[in-house]
Amino acid sequence: MTDSESERMARQDLPPDLTDPGDAAAAAELAEAERQVSQGGGTPEQVAGAAAARRARTESDRIQAWRRTTGR
């Protein structure tokens, strides 16, 4: 799957309160980071971002936590 396909799929699944164009990319990045971390890998940025997202309650909050932690 290409980055643009991944972002398009993530955009379709975004909560309605997330309207920033970067939110779709962030959702795709978070999903990839969570896959990497769950398999025992991931960069330090992915590990930190996934940890911040785990502490959030809603999907919107998870994506925003990822963006705050990674600066994206």
C-alpha positions as CSV (number, residue, x, y, z in Angstrom):
1,M,0.0,0.0,0.0
2,T,1.4,3.4,-0.9
3,D,1.5,6.4,1.5
4,S,-1.3,8.1,-0.4
5,E,-3.5,5.0,-0.3
6,S,-2.9,4.7,3.4
7,E,-3.7,8.3,4.0
8,R,-6.9,8.1,1.9
9,M,-8.1,5.1,3.9
10,A,-7.2,6.8,7.2
11,R,-9.0,10.0,6.1
12,Q,-12.2,8.0,5.5
13,D,-12.1,6.6,9.0
14,L,-11.3,9.9,10.8
15,P,-13.6,11.1,13.5
16,P,-15.7,14.1,12.2
17,D,-14.0,16.6,14.6
18,L,-10.6,16.1,13.0
19,T,-10.6,18.3,9.9
20,D,-6.9,19.3,9.6
21,P,-5.4,17.7,6.4
22,G,-2.5,16.4,8.5
23,D,-4.8,14.4,10.7
24,A,-5.2,11.6,8.0
25,A,-1.4,11.4,7.7
26,A,-1.0,11.3,11.5
27,A,-3.6,8.5,11.8
28,A,-1.7,6.5,9.2
29,E,1.6,7.1,11.0
30,L,0.1,6.2,14.3
31,A,-1.3,2.9,12.9
32,E,2.2,2.1,11.5
33,A,3.9,3.0,14.7
34,E,1.5,0.8,16.8
35,R,2.2,-2.1,14.4
36,Q,5.9,-1.7,14.8
37,V,5.8,-1.3,18.6
38,S,3.5,-4.3,19.0
39,Q,6.1,-6.4,17.3
40,G,8.8,-5.2,19.6
41,G,10.3,-2.6,17.3
42,G,9.8,1.0,16.4
43,T,11.9,4.1,16.5
44,P,12.1,6.0,19.8
45,E,9.7,8.5,18.2
46,Q,7.2,5.8,17.4
47,V,7.5,4.3,20.9
48,A,6.9,7.6,22.5
49,G,4.0,8.6,20.2
50,A,2.3,5.2,20.6
51,A,2.6,5.5,24.4
52,A,1.0,8.9,24.4
53,A,-1.8,7.6,22.2
54,R,-2.4,4.7,24.5
55,R,-3.1,7.1,27.4
56,A,-5.8,8.9,25.3
57,R,-9.5,7.9,25.5
58,T,-11.0,8.8,22.1
59,E,-9.7,8.2,18.6
60,S,-9.5,12.0,18.1
61,D,-7.5,12.4,21.3
62,R,-5.2,9.5,20.3
63,I,-4.4,11.2,17.0
64,Q,-3.8,14.6,18.6
65,A,-1.6,12.9,21.3
66,W,0.5,11.4,18.5
67,R,0.8,14.8,16.7
68,R,1.8,16.6,19.9
69,T,4.4,14.0,20.8
70,T,5.9,13.7,17.3
71,G,5.6,17.4,16.4
72,R,3.7,16.5,13.2
